[in-house]
Amino acid sequence: MTTESLLPIVQRALAHAKRPAIVEPGGRFTYGDLLNASANVAATLTAECGQLDQGRVAYLVPPGCIYAAVQWGVWRAGGVGVPMAPSHPARELAYILDDADPAAIIAHASFLDSVERLATNRGVPVFTAQALMRHRDDGWRDPDVGVDDRALMVYTSGTTGTPKGVVTTHANIEAQVRSLVEAWEWTEEDRILHVLPLDHVHGIVNALSCALWSGASCHVLPDFDARKVWERFAEGDLSLFMAVPTIYTKLIGAWQEGSDEDKMRWSGGAKKLRLMVSGSAALPVRTLERWREITGQTLLERYGMTEIGMALSNPLRGERVPGHVGTPLPGVEIRQVDEAGQVQDSTQGPGELEVRGPGVFLEYWRRPDETAAAFNEGWFRTGDVAVVHHGQFRLLGRASIDILKSGGYKVSALEIEELFREHPQVCDCAVVAIDDPEWGDLVCAALVLEPGSSLDPFELRRWSKELLASYKVPRRMMVLDELPRNTMGKVTKPAISDLFRAAELGEADPDKG
């Protein structure tokens, strides 16, 4: 196999051909296995679809070796990977197919029923992932794929609007990976337990791609199960773990239900990992502290977006400040701007974060106006507001959804949420706003209570008035069994706002304190 035309991540895999790349319940696969399988995928795609030349290929494949082989195969054939989530209903899969307009769809055999009708209605060919991997073409040679060619199109979560296809190039992905490999000191000896969905940057780049770039091994649990994760920790051979806050909450719950013997084994195994990371949503300080009590691990919090990869991180070595997301990662530039888009000093208080660097995305797919609007003189406008405390950034929330303007004052929804989580009877909280003629943004809080708890909203308001300025105290409260979330654990706040609006119209009955 010649290496001149191979993508860098594929070239690097050649040096690790005999090392384990993916370990999953179904088997153990080396980098050599991954190289052969991805070459077969690329050869068949090219034979069936012609030269892809940055054409989109959508795939619906569970985590594991097959996923990695399909992703690499699409890249090696010169295509743009469009990962889809197995958890998504047909309507959401249809939206992605209509927007991405792929040249082909690759589906795991178990997911064929989910896409065949959608593909037929759109005239798009469907290939079974397993069949593509078995195909053999000894005459296959990787075409020249430029590092500036489009490589991946990941759809935003849609928590604040219609999902958009975020297009990154091979150079963007390499920059994102190199930054994290340097900051978090990845090596070929690392073993990461992977439990994240593979239709988001967290799972695709931070966990899978960093591992495969480094020659490390990625141990995959296709379906999250808290006890299985703890048992895997207990084996004592892992070095990294990455998850979202809701996963850590579930793990804490499972640990608390375990026997004394289980707790000892599980905690002992978890202590042996060199790094545990939390991201994709705000990590409650109470969760961080409880996790540290159980495992001895201080979770590393970081900040990123689909459009930029990771931008900020607490240090691997050094103090990690709870509730903060650290400082800029290698190769990333950060600045703060005021509401007029003018650059401000970090000492001037809260400001919107703007990011520049080689990892920043290329474009929103077929949305040139939105792409142009997303940049300010070459800096990506994140829409996230932050303040610098203790030399590190602390997020205050999305300018469009978490920064409320009530009674003439600016209010951070995240600040109120973190306070309410400190109440002994509150398990979780989401703060939103609805329009109000008197207040502008009427501050509303949706609460999830601890099991067996009951809470009088009037009492909770009295409690919060002692700790918050009056204009920050929620004027409407609602108790829910659980907060609506997407697959990455992010709360879908528009859905909560709708509940409060319905209540104002008499269609629901929230508790009003």
N, C-alpha and C positions, 0 to 999 in steps of 0.2 A: 504494500500500500504506500503510494507516494504521499508526501505531506504538504507539498507546495500549495495545493488548493484547499486544504482542510481548514475549517474554522478553528480558532485558537483552543476552544474548549475540547474539540475533538482531537487536535494535536496533542494536548496535554494528557488525554486519556490513553494515548499510545504508550506513554511512559509507565502507566500503571496497569497494563493489560491483564496481569495475573492477580491483581488485588481485588477484593470484593468491593463492588460499587453499590449494589442494592441488595439488602437482606430483607426478606419479607416472609410471611407465613408460608408462601408457596415454594420458597427456595432461596438460594444464594446465587447471585449473578455477578460475574467479574466485569471489569471494564472492557475486557476483550469480548465478552458476551454482548455487552451494550453496543460496542462498535459494530459487531457483525449484525445484530438485530436492526440497528438504525440504518445501516447500509442497505439491508433488504427492504426496509420501508421506503427509503429514498429511491431505490431502483424501481420498485413497483409503481410508486407514484409517478415517476418520470415516464415509465412505459405506458401507463394508462392515461395520464393527463397531459403529457408533453412537458416542455420546459416550463416550470412554474414561474420563474422570473418575478419573484416577490408576490405571486398570487397567494391568496389566503387559503389555508386549510384548517377547517374547524375539527376539533377532536373532543370526544366524550369518552374518557378513559379514567378508571380509578387510579389512585396513587400506587406506585410500584414500578417494577422494571419495564412493564409494557408502556406505561406513561412516558418514562424517560426515553425509551426507544422511539416512540412516536414523535415526541418533541424534537429529538435530535434528527430523526429521519426527515421531518418536514424541513428543518433548517438545512440539512445536507443536500436536499433536493432544490434548494433555493427558494423555499416557500416561507410564508409568514404564518406562524402558529397562532391559532385562535382557540384557547382552551375554554371548554364549557363545563359547567358544574353538574355532576350527576344528581345533585339535590334539587336542581331547578325544575319547575313544572314546564309543561310543553309551551305555554305562552311565552315564558322567558327565553327558552331555547329558540323559539321561532323569531323573537325579536333580534337575537344575536345573528341568526342566519340571514335575516332580511337586511340587517345593517351591514354585516361583514361581506355579504355576497361571495361566499367561498367557492373555490374551484372544485373542492371535494370535502367530504366528511369522513372522518375515521372514527369508528365506534368500537368499543369493547363488545364482545359477543353478547354479554348480558345486558347491554344498553341498546341493542339494535332496535328493539320495539319503540324506544323513545324517540328515535330520529328517522326511521325509514319513511313513515308517512310524511313527515315534514320535508324530508329530502325529495321525495317523489313529487310533492306538490310544487317544488321549486326547481325541479329538473337538475338536481345536484347528485352526482354519483356518490355512493356510500361504500366504504371498504371496511372490512372487519380487521381490527388491529392484529389479532392473532394470525390471520392469513397473511397480512403484509410482512410480518416478522419472519414467517417461514419461507417466503419466496426467496429464491437464490438466483442471483445474476452475477456470474464471475466476471463479466465484462464491465461491471459498473465502475465508473470513476467519478469522484465528486467533482461537480462543476465549480468554476470560480465563483465564490460568493463573497461580495465585498463587505468589509466590516461596517460600512455606512449603509448597507442595504437594510430594509425593514426586516425584523426578525420575529416580533411578538406583538400581538394585539390583545391586551387585557381590558376587560370592560370594568368601568368604575362601578362601585357598589350601588349607586342610585339612591343613596340615603338622602340626598339633597336635590335630586332632579333625575332626568332621564339618563340611563347609563350611556356612557360614551366609550368608544373604542380608543384606548390609549396605545399609540404605536411607538414602540421602541426599536432601535436598531441593534445590530450585533455589538457595535461599539458602545452604545448606551448600557447594554446588559453587562458587558465586560467591565465597564467602569464601576457599575454598581457592585459587582462581585468583588473586584479588586479592592475597593474601599473597605468592604466588610471583612474580607480575608485579612487585610492588614490590621484593621482596628481590633478584631476579635481573635487574631492570631490562629487562624485555621492552619492545620497541618494534615498530612496524609495519615497520621495516626488517630485523627478524630473519628468518633462514631456518634452520629446524631440520631436521636429517636424522632421520627417524622410523623406527626399526627394531624398536619394542617391540610386544608383543601388546596388543590393545585390549579385553581383558577384565579388566584390572587398573588401579588408580588411576594407577600410574606412566605408562602409555601414554595413558590416557583424559584425565587431568587435567593432569599435569605437562607433558606434551609437546603433545598435540593441542589441548586446551581452552585452555591458556595462549597458544598460538600464535594460535588463532582469536579469542580475546578481544582480542588485541593488534593484530589486523590484519596479523599476520606471515604468512609462507608456510610451509607444512609439506610438506617433500619426503619422500615415502614410498617406502621399499623394502619391499614386501609380504613378501618372504622374505629372511631374513638371509643374506648372503654376504659373508665377510670381505673378499675382494678387491674386490667391488663397493663396499663401504663405503670402503675406502682410495681407490679411484679417484674416488669422489664427493668425498672430502676434497680430493683433488689438484686438483679443478676450482677450488678457492679461493674460492667464493662463499658458503659456509656460515658461520653464526655460532654455532650451538648444536648440541650432541649430548648425548643422554642414553642410558644403557645400564646393564645389570647387570654385576657383576664377571665373570661367565662370558663375556660378550661381549667385554669388554676383554682377557680372557685369549686368546680366539680371535683377536682382532685382532693381538695381540702375536705369536702363533704364525705368522699369515699374513705379517706384516711380516718376521719372521726368515727366512722362506722366499723372500722376494722378491729380485729382482736388486738390485744396487747402485743402478741407475738408478731402479727402482721405489721403493726405500727413500727416496731423496732426494726424489722427487716427492711421495710419500705424506706423509712427515714435514713437508715444506714446506707442504703444503696444510693439514695438521692444526694447525700452529702459528698459522694465520690465524683460527681460531675464537676467539671471545671467552669461551666457557664450555663446559666438558665436565663432566657430572654423572654420579656413580655412586650407585646405590641399590638397594633391594629385598633386598639381602643384604650381609653384611659384606665390605668390600673389603680383601683382604690387603695389608699394607703393601708387600710385595715387588712386587705388581702396580702399585700407585700409583707406586712409585719407577721401575719399568721403563718405565711409560707416560710419565713425565716425561722420562726419558732419550731416548725415541724421538721425542716430540712437543713437548717443552718445556711441556706442559700439566700443571698440578697438578689432578688430578680433585677436584671439589667433592663431598664426602660429605654426605649429609643423612639424616634419619630420618623415617619416617612409617608409617602403617598404613592399611588399607582404611577403618577406622572414623573416622579423623581427618584424612585427607589427609596433608600434610607438617607436621611440628611443629618440627623442629630442622634447622639448616643451618649449615655452615661459611660464612664470609662470601664474598660475591662479590669485594669489595675488602678485602684484609687477609690475615693469615696463616691458612692452612688446616693444621690439625694432623692428621697421618696417624693413622688409627685412631680419630679422634674425629668426632662428628656435629654439633658446633657448639653454637649457642645458639638460643633460641626465635625462630621466624619472626614477622613482624608479625601482630598479632591473636591470637597463641597464648600461653596461660599454661601453665607447667609447674611441677609441684612433685614432691617426692620423699616417699614414705611408707615407714615400716618395716613389718615383717611383721604388725603389729597394725593397720595402716592409719592410724597416727598420723603427722602431718606432721613431717618432720625437716629440719634445716638441711643444706645441701649439704656442709658441713664434717664431717658425722657419718659419712661414708662411703657405701657403696652403699645405694641405695634404689629401690623401684619407682617408675617414672614415672607420673604422672597428668596428664591434659591437659584443659584447658577452653578453649572458644572457639567462635566462630560456625561453624567448619568441622566441628565434631564431629557425627557421624551422628545420625540420628533414632531408629533402632531396628533390631534384628535381626528380619527378617521372620517374623511369626507366632511369635515366641519372647519373650513378655513377661517371663517369669521370668529368662531369660538377659540380656535387655536391662537389667532392674532390677539384676541382680547385677554388671553391667559398670560400674556407676557408684558412686562414693563421695561422697555429698553434692554431686552435680552434676558431679564430676570423673570423666572416663573413666579406668578402670583399664587401662593398657596391657598389664600383665603382663611388661613389659620392665624389667630392673634396670640401673641406670647409676650411674656415679660421676663427679664433676666433677674434672677435671685440667686445669691450664693455663687455667682459666676456661671450659672447654668440656666438654660431656658426652661420656663414653665408655661405650658399651654393654658390658655384661657378659653379656647374653643374656636369653632368656625365663626368667622365674621358674619356669615349669612344665617346661622341657626343657633349658635351658642352665645353670641354677644347680643344681649337684649338691651333695649332702650326703654326704660320704664320710668315715667314721671320725670323725664329729662335727665336721668342718670343712666350710665352704662353699667350693665350687670353681666357677670360671667356665670353662665349656667353651670359650668364645671365646678366653680367654687362652691355653689350652693349644693350641688350633688355630693361633693366630697364631705361637706359638713353633715348632711343628713345621714350619710352612711355611718357616721360616728355614733348615731343614736342607737342604743342597744336593741331596739325593736325593729329597726329598719335594715333590711337585707340589701336593697338596691334602690336607686332613685334615678329618675330622668327629669330634667327641668326643661320646659319649653315655653313658648309664648303664643298667645292668640291676640288678635287685634282688639283694642278696647278704646272707645272714644275719649276716656278720661286719662288712662295711663299710657296710651300708645301700644306698648307691649305689656300685656297682662301676664305676670309671672305665674306659671302653673307647675305643679310637681306631681309626677306619677310615682307611686311608692310600691315597693314589694316588701312585705313584712317577713320577719323571721318566722319560721314554722311555729305555730301555736300562739303567735302574738296577736294582740288586738290593740288598736291605737286610735285614740280620739284625735281627729285633726285639729280640734280647738287646742288641745293640750300640746300638740306638736308645734302649732304656730306660736304658742306662748314660749315654748322652749327655744325655738329658732329666733324669736325676737330678742332674746338675751344674748345672742351670739352674732346676729346679722344686723346690718343697718336696715331700717324699716322698709326702705324701697326694694330691698333684696328678698324680703320674706314673701314666699309664694302666697298668692291670694286665692288660688284654687288648688285643691288637692284631690287626688284620686288613688284608690288602692287597687292594684292589679295583681293577678296571680303571677304574672311574669311580664317583663318588658319585651316588646317585639324586637327581634334582632335579625340581622342578615347572617349569612354563613360564616362570616369572619367575627361574629360576636358584637358587631357595632349595632347600637340601638338605632332603630329607624324612627327618628323623632317626628317626621311628618305624620306617621300613623298615630302617634300619641297626641299631636296637636289636633288631629281630626277628632279624636275621642273627646277632647275638651270642647271643641267647637260644637260637636253634636250635643254635648251636655248643656251648653249655653242655649241651644235651641230646644231643650227639653227632650232630646232623644236618648239621653243617658242620665245617670244620676250620680255624679261624683260627690264625694264629701266636700263640702265647702266650709273652710275654716275662717 
